[in-house]
């Protein structure tokens, strides 16, 4: 099962209800920070929201490139166990993500504690862009908030790591970020409609099963690859002793 931009896009879209809970307060801050001398136009509000989300997605792409680079480097290490173990962990994370999307488990959200230590150093930078008076402030806030500890983001990063390429890793996270956009940008009735679509049990279960199968495939390939390498290594050692 091949990694794809569409997979990451789907994960972002179906998981975006979780994003509302994580970023809901920021959405309010974007509106409240606008000048009160006159009623802000819908265009001005849209500029704030678009630039905030652009900053958020830039941060996603950055960390996706880092994850892809790490995946590429681990594949080149001379330790037979490193790459298979990395693929196995990523596969297990994808299985957990599939269970979350299907509504069968919320273990993924418990992964958010992993980034809390780093977040306490990053979060203060966000105060420099508050209140959000201009699109520049919104973009800067998005750059910071893109590093917010989020189990869903960490799960999507498994795709980036499995891609074993900085450019493809960034592309995976671009797809994920774009998938979250409709829910975060929607207002009023559009939001309610999107939430209904995202929370549709059948859609979530089908998507969850697909992601679970992808995770199982990745985990099995890691185990199979390790076994193959081990056999090849043993064979080489036997031949060496024979000579």
N, C-alpha and C positions, 0 to 999 in steps of 0.2 A: 504494500500500500504506500503510495508515494506522497511525500509532503507536498502541500499545495497552499497557495495563497487563499484559495476558496475555503479550505479547512479552517485556517486561522480567522478568516472573515466570519464564518459561521459560528465559531466559538465565541468571538467577540459579540456578535449580535444576540445569541441565545443567552449569554452570560451578562448582558448589559443591565438587567434588572438589579444585579448585585452592584453594578457601578453607580446606580442612582443612590443606593444607600451609602456608598463610600464618598461620593462627590456631591451629594445633595446640598450640603452647606455651602460649598464653593459656588454652586450655581446661583444661590441667593446672594452671595457676596458680589458676584459679577454685576447683578442688577442694582444692588444697594450702593455700590461704589460710584455709580454714574452721577455726574453733576445734577443737582436738584434745582438749578435755576430755570430749567424748562423740562417739560415732559420728554424723556428720551424717545426717539423714534424707534420703530421696529428694526430699521436698518442699523442704527447705532447699537442696539442690543445684540443683533445678530453678529456684528463685527466683534464685540466682546467675547461672545460665546465661541465663535469660529476661531479666533486667535488663541483663546485659552485651550481649546481642543487641539489646535495645531501644535502648541507647545507641548502638550501632554503626549501627542503621538511622536513628536521628535525625540522625546525622552525614551519612549517605548522602542523606537528604532535604534537608538544608541545602545540601550541595554541588550536589545536583540542581536546587534552586531557583536557585542562583547560575548554573549552566550554562544553565537555561531563560531567566533574565533576560538573560544575555549574548547568547543566540540572538535574543531579542526585540529587544534594542537594536541588534544588528548589522543586523537587517532594516530598521531605520529610518534607518540611516546614509545620507548622500547619495552614498556611493561605490558605483557600480554593481558593482564587483568584490567587495566585502566579503561580502555575503550569499551570492552564488553560491559563492565560494571556501570559505566556512564550511560550506555544505551539501555541497560536494564532499569536503572533508576528513572530515566526519562520515560521509559515505557510504563512503569508503575505509576508515575505521576499522571500520564495520559489516561490510564485506567481510572484513577481517582477523579480526574476531570470529567470523564464520560459518565461516571456514577453521579457526579454533581449535576451535570446537564440534564440527565434523565430524571433527576429528583429523587434518587435512591440513597444518596449520602451527601453530607456536608463537610466531610473531612477536609476538602480543599480549602475551605475558608479558615480552617484552623492553622493553615500554613502561614498565615499573615504575621505570626509572631517572629518569623525568621528574619524579617527586615526591620524589626523595631529598633534594634541597636543603631543601625545606620541611619534610620529615619530621624532619630532625635538630633542628629547633626545636620541633616538636610532641611528639616522643617523650618528652622529659624530664617532661612533665606527667603521663604515665602512672605514673611512679614515686610520685606522691602518693597513688595509690589501691592501692599494693602494700604488704603483702600484702592480698588481697581478703577482709576479714573480714565485710563486710556487703553486702547488695544495693546499697546506695548506692555503695560502692566499685566494685562490678561495673559499675554503670551508668556511672560516671565513666570507668572503664577502657574501656568500650565506646565512649564518646564520643570518646576519644583514638584508639582503634584503628581507628575508622571512617575516619581519614585516612591509614591505612597505604598506601604506594604499591602499587597493584595494577593490573596491566594489564586485568584483567577489569572492575574498577570503572570505569576510564577509558573502556573500550569502552561500558559501559552509559551513561556520561555523554553519549555521542554521541546517544543517544535523547533525553536531557533537553535538550540543545542544539537538536536538530532540532524539539523541541516548541515552541520560541520562546515559552515561558510559564513563569514561576516556579512556579505551582501545578501545572501538568502535568509540569514537570521534576521537582518533588518527588515527584509521584505515580509517575513512571517509576522513580525510585530506591527508593521504597517497595516497588514490585513486585519489583524486583531483590533488595532486602534480604530480603523475605519468601521469595523463591525459594531463598535460601541457607540459610534456617532449618532445614528438615528434616535436612539433612546435619550441621549444626553441633550440633543438639540430640540427634540420635540416639545411642543407646548399644548396645553389644553386637551382637546379631544384627540388630537394626533397621538399624544402620549398614552392616553388610555387605550387607543386602538393597538399601538405597538406593544404595550404591556400585555394585552390579551394574546397577541400573536406569539410573543416571546414565552409566555407562560402556558401555551397550548401543550397539554400533556403528551399528545401523540407526537408532535414535532420534537419536543424535548427528548422523548424516549428514543425516537429514531436517530436523532443526532447523537445522543449519548451512546447508543449501541455502536454506531459507526466509530466514534472516538475510542471506545473501549476496545474494539477490534483492532484499531490502529495501534493502541498501546500493547495489546497482546502480541501482535505481529512484531513490534519492535523488541519486546522482551524476549520472545522466542528466538528472534534472529541473533540477539546478543548471546543467549545461552548456546545456540547452535554454533555461532562463530567462535565462541571460546572453546567449545569442544573440538571443533575442527583444528584450531590453532594448536591446542594441546596435543592432539593426535599427531599433527605434522611435526611438532617439536620432538615428541617421543620417538617418532620414526627416524628423525634426523640423528638423534642421540644414539639410537640402536645401530644405525648404519655407521656412525663414527666409531663406535666401539668395535664393530665387526672389522673395520679396517685397522 
